[in-house]
Amino acid sequence: MQDLQPLITALGYTYQNTALLDEALSHRSAGATNYERLEFLGDGLLNFVIASALYRQHPELDEGALSRLRASLVRESTLAEIARDLNLGDYLVMGQGELRSGGFKRDSILSDVVESLIGACFLDSNFETAQTLVLALFQDRLHNLPEAQSLKDAKTQLQEWLQGQQLDRPIYEVIDTQGKAHALQFTVTCSVASHKLSLQATASSRRKAEQRAAADMLTKLKSVTS
């Protein structure tokens, strides 16, 4: 059995009911008692605590900006970073198949376990204690937030830039799809009629391809109008 004391020390919280901690660290491949229900609980608590912190910390921001900041903090990749800071992969309980496939390093699993630990903390103590845990885990990130404007996706940024110039919206079109069903590649064009420009991008989904094309288009437009 892995010694959990280093993890407890890193979290700054000692679970009184150690069965909850064991459950929070157990993947479903290890058995029927696993972290999924705790993850569900922790996800809701995490979203509320971060939303509350941002609301109090940034009274000048509107709902859209607050939503983008929250999304950047509670997204899978950010939670996985926190998990790696805690060396969570060393403590996960998994079936042999999941271990062999590298599940203990997978972002989706690591992020789930951060949420399950939060849920377990709430059940083991109370809301205030779980809130303290969340704020401690996110302290540096809450104090070093990016500009909310920079978190807008490329399509939104391009559309707002064109609107600011009183120009029509861009037009996106899928011009090619290649590959097998499980590995499709979409090629999309992004066209701006006012500048007679059309750029294309390819990605594993239509959405990603559109975002890449939009980002390239915005860079191009800014360069030709500067």
NORSULSUL-V987252 format. One record per residue. N is the residue number from 1. PHI is phi in radians with two decimals (999 if undefined). OMEGA is omega in whole degrees, -180 to 180 (NA if undefined). BURIAL is # if it has 24 or more other ideal C-beta (glycine too) atoms within 12 Angstrom, else .. Layout:
n:N phi:PHI omega:OMEGA burial:BURIAL
n:N phi:PHI omega:OMEGA burial:BURIAL
This chain:
n:1 phi:999 omega:179 burial:.
n:2 phi:-1.13 omega:177 burial:.
n:3 phi:-1.23 omega:-175 burial:.
n:4 phi:-1.58 omega:-175 burial:#
n:5 phi:-1.05 omega:177 burial:.
n:6 phi:-1.02 omega:178 burial:.
n:7 phi:-1.17 omega:179 burial:#
n:8 phi:-1.04 omega:179 burial:#
n:9 phi:-1.12 omega:-180 burial:.
n:10 phi:-1.12 omega:179 burial:#
n:11 phi:-1.27 omega:-176 burial:#
n:12 phi:1.33 omega:179 burial:.
n:13 phi:-2.48 omega:178 burial:#
n:14 phi:-1.80 omega:-180 burial:.
n:15 phi:-1.30 omega:178 burial:#
n:16 phi:-1.27 omega:177 burial:.
n:17 phi:-1.66 omega:-175 burial:.
n:18 phi:-1.17 omega:177 burial:.
n:19 phi:-1.11 omega:177 burial:.
n:20 phi:-1.15 omega:178 burial:#
n:21 phi:-1.13 omega:178 burial:#
n:22 phi:-1.05 omega:180 burial:#
n:23 phi:-1.12 omega:-178 burial:#
n:24 phi:-1.13 omega:-177 burial:#
n:25 phi:-1.77 omega:-175 burial:#
n:26 phi:-1.79 omega:177 burial:#
n:27 phi:-1.33 omega:-177 burial:#
n:28 phi:-1.10 omega:177 burial:#
n:29 phi:-1.20 omega:-179 burial:.
n:30 phi:-1.58 omega:179 burial:#
n:31 phi:2.63 omega:-176 burial:.
n:32 phi:-1.19 omega:177 burial:.
n:33 phi:-1.54 omega:-176 burial:.
n:34 phi:-2.50 omega:-169 burial:#
n:35 phi:-1.42 omega:-167 burial:#
n:36 phi:-1.11 omega:178 burial:#
n:37 phi:-1.20 omega:177 burial:.
n:38 phi:-1.14 omega:177 burial:#
n:39 phi:-1.07 omega:178 burial:#
n:40 phi:-0.99 omega:-180 burial:.
n:41 phi:-1.16 omega:-179 burial:#
n:42 phi:-1.12 omega:179 burial:#
n:43 phi:-1.06 omega:180 burial:#
n:44 phi:-1.12 omega:-179 burial:.
n:45 phi:-1.17 omega:180 burial:#
n:46 phi:-1.02 omega:-179 burial:#
n:47 phi:-1.06 omega:-180 burial:#
n:48 phi:-1.19 omega:-177 burial:.
n:49 phi:-1.11 omega:179 burial:#
n:50 phi:-1.17 omega:178 burial:#
n:51 phi:-1.06 omega:180 burial:#
n:52 phi:-1.11 omega:-180 burial:.
n:53 phi:-1.10 omega:180 burial:#
n:54 phi:-1.15 omega:180 burial:#
n:55 phi:-1.04 omega:-179 burial:.
n:56 phi:-1.32 omega:-175 burial:.
n:57 phi:-1.35 omega:-175 burial:#
n:58 phi:-2.29 omega:180 burial:#
n:59 phi:-1.16 omega:-178 burial:.
n:60 phi:-1.49 omega:-174 burial:.
n:61 phi:-1.62 omega:178 burial:.
n:62 phi:-1.50 omega:-175 burial:.
n:63 phi:-1.05 omega:-179 burial:.
n:64 phi:-1.10 omega:180 burial:.
n:65 phi:-1.15 omega:178 burial:#
n:66 phi:-1.09 omega:180 burial:#
n:67 phi:-1.12 omega:180 burial:.
n:68 phi:-1.16 omega:179 burial:#
n:69 phi:-1.13 omega:179 burial:#
n:70 phi:-1.08 omega:-179 burial:#
n:71 phi:-1.05 omega:-180 burial:#
n:72 phi:-1.21 omega:-178 burial:#
n:73 phi:-1.51 omega:-174 burial:#
n:74 phi:-1.74 omega:180 burial:#
n:75 phi:-1.23 omega:-175 burial:#
n:76 phi:-0.97 omega:-175 burial:.
n:77 phi:-1.14 omega:179 burial:.
n:78 phi:-1.18 omega:178 burial:#
n:79 phi:-1.10 omega:178 burial:#
n:80 phi:-1.15 omega:176 burial:#
n:81 phi:-1.08 omega:178 burial:.
n:82 phi:-1.10 omega:179 burial:#
n:83 phi:-1.04 omega:-180 burial:#
n:84 phi:-1.22 omega:175 burial:.
n:85 phi:-1.04 omega:-180 burial:.
n:86 phi:-1.57 omega:-175 burial:#
n:87 phi:0.97 omega:-175 burial:.
n:88 phi:-1.04 omega:-179 burial:#
n:89 phi:-0.99 omega:-179 burial:#
n:90 phi:-1.26 omega:-172 burial:.
n:91 phi:-1.92 omega:-176 burial:#
n:92 phi:-1.26 omega:176 burial:#
n:93 phi:-1.82 omega:-174 burial:#
n:94 phi:-2.43 omega:171 burial:#
n:95 phi:-1.24 omega:-176 burial:.
n:96 phi:-1.06 omega:180 burial:.
n:97 phi:-1.09 omega:179 burial:.
n:98 phi:-1.18 omega:177 burial:#
n:99 phi:-1.11 omega:-179 burial:.
n:100 phi:-1.12 omega:-180 burial:.
n:101 phi:-1.47 omega:177 burial:.
n:102 phi:1.43 omega:-178 burial:.
n:103 phi:-1.03 omega:-179 burial:#
n:104 phi:-1.22 omega:178 burial:#
n:105 phi:-1.91 omega:-173 burial:.
n:106 phi:-1.36 omega:-179 burial:#
n:107 phi:-0.96 omega:-175 burial:#
n:108 phi:-1.08 omega:180 burial:.
n:109 phi:-1.32 omega:-180 burial:#
n:110 phi:-1.05 omega:-180 burial:#
n:111 phi:-1.16 omega:178 burial:#
n:112 phi:-1.05 omega:-176 burial:#
n:113 phi:-1.23 omega:174 burial:#
n:114 phi:-1.01 omega:179 burial:#
n:115 phi:-1.16 omega:-180 burial:#
n:116 phi:-1.16 omega:177 burial:#
n:117 phi:-1.15 omega:177 burial:#
n:118 phi:-1.18 omega:177 burial:#
n:119 phi:-1.06 omega:179 burial:#
n:120 phi:-1.14 omega:178 burial:#
n:121 phi:-1.07 omega:179 burial:#
n:122 phi:-1.06 omega:-180 burial:#
n:123 phi:-1.17 omega:-178 burial:#
n:124 phi:-1.37 omega:-175 burial:#
n:125 phi:-2.39 omega:-179 burial:.
n:126 phi:-2.85 omega:-177 burial:.
n:127 phi:-1.08 omega:-176 burial:.
n:128 phi:-1.05 omega:180 burial:.
n:129 phi:-1.18 omega:178 burial:#
n:130 phi:-1.13 omega:177 burial:#
n:131 phi:-1.08 omega:178 burial:#
n:132 phi:-1.07 omega:178 burial:.
n:133 phi:-1.09 omega:-180 burial:#
n:134 phi:-1.05 omega:-178 burial:#
n:135 phi:-1.12 omega:177 burial:#
n:136 phi:-1.19 omega:180 burial:#
n:137 phi:-1.12 omega:-175 burial:#
n:138 phi:-1.84 omega:-173 burial:#
n:139 phi:-0.93 omega:-178 burial:.
n:140 phi:-1.10 omega:-178 burial:.
n:141 phi:-1.22 omega:177 burial:#
n:142 phi:-1.19 omega:-179 burial:#
n:143 phi:-1.56 omega:-179 burial:.
n:144 phi:-2.28 omega:-178 burial:.
n:145 phi:-1.33 omega:173 burial:#
n:146 phi:-1.28 omega:173 burial:.
n:147 phi:-1.14 omega:-178 burial:.
n:148 phi:-1.01 omega:-179 burial:#
n:149 phi:-1.07 omega:-177 burial:.
n:150 phi:-1.22 omega:-178 burial:.
n:151 phi:-1.54 omega:176 burial:#
n:152 phi:-1.17 omega:-180 burial:#
n:153 phi:-1.21 omega:-173 burial:.
n:154 phi:-1.05 omega:180 burial:#
n:155 phi:-1.11 omega:179 burial:#
n:156 phi:-1.15 omega:180 burial:#
n:157 phi:-1.08 omega:179 burial:#
n:158 phi:-1.13 omega:-179 burial:#
n:159 phi:-1.09 omega:180 burial:#
n:160 phi:-1.17 omega:178 burial:.
n:161 phi:-1.12 omega:179 burial:#
n:162 phi:-1.14 omega:178 burial:#
n:163 phi:-1.09 omega:178 burial:.
n:164 phi:-1.12 omega:177 burial:.
n:165 phi:-1.63 omega:-178 burial:.
n:166 phi:1.00 omega:-180 burial:.
n:167 phi:-2.02 omega:-179 burial:.
n:168 phi:-1.18 omega:179 burial:.
n:169 phi:-1.17 omega:176 burial:.
n:170 phi:-1.27 omega:178 burial:#
n:171 phi:-2.03 omega:179 burial:#
n:172 phi:-1.91 omega:180 burial:#
n:173 phi:-2.55 omega:174 burial:.
n:174 phi:-1.39 omega:-177 burial:#
n:175 phi:-1.88 omega:-180 burial:.
n:176 phi:-2.83 omega:174 burial:.
n:177 phi:-2.36 omega:-177 burial:.
n:178 phi:-2.33 omega:175 burial:.
n:179 phi:1.80 omega:178 burial:.
n:180 phi:-1.32 omega:-173 burial:.
n:181 phi:-0.96 omega:-177 burial:.
n:182 phi:-1.52 omega:-177 burial:.
n:183 phi:-2.52 omega:-179 burial:.
n:184 phi:-1.23 omega:174 burial:.
n:185 phi:-2.17 omega:-178 burial:.
n:186 phi:-1.82 omega:173 burial:#
n:187 phi:-1.92 omega:-173 burial:#
n:188 phi:-2.20 omega:172 burial:#
n:189 phi:-1.83 omega:172 burial:#
n:190 phi:-2.11 omega:-175 burial:#
n:191 phi:-2.08 omega:176 burial:#
n:192 phi:-2.14 omega:-172 burial:#
n:193 phi:-1.09 omega:-176 burial:.
n:194 phi:-1.05 omega:-179 burial:.
n:195 phi:-1.90 omega:-179 burial:#
n:196 phi:0.90 omega:-180 burial:.
n:197 phi:-2.01 omega:175 burial:#
n:198 phi:-2.52 omega:180 burial:.
n:199 phi:-2.11 omega:180 burial:#
n:200 phi:-2.19 omega:178 burial:#
n:201 phi:-2.59 omega:-179 burial:#
n:202 phi:-2.18 omega:179 burial:#
n:203 phi:-2.74 omega:-175 burial:#
n:204 phi:-1.39 omega:174 burial:.
n:205 phi:-2.55 omega:179 burial:.
n:206 phi:-1.08 omega:-178 burial:#
n:207 phi:-1.07 omega:-179 burial:.
n:208 phi:-1.13 omega:179 burial:.
n:209 phi:-1.14 omega:178 burial:#
n:210 phi:-1.10 omega:180 burial:#
n:211 phi:-1.11 omega:179 burial:#
n:212 phi:-1.14 omega:180 burial:#
n:213 phi:-1.13 omega:179 burial:#
n:214 phi:-1.14 omega:179 burial:#
n:215 phi:-1.08 omega:179 burial:#
n:216 phi:-1.13 omega:-180 burial:#
n:217 phi:-1.12 omega:-180 burial:#
n:218 phi:-1.09 omega:177 burial:#
n:219 phi:-1.07 omega:-180 burial:.
n:220 phi:-1.12 omega:-179 burial:#
n:221 phi:-1.09 omega:-179 burial:#
n:222 phi:-1.13 omega:-179 burial:.
n:223 phi:-1.28 omega:-178 burial:.
n:224 phi:-1.46 omega:180 burial:.
n:225 phi:-1.87 omega:-178 burial:.
n:226 phi:-1.44 omega:NA burial:.
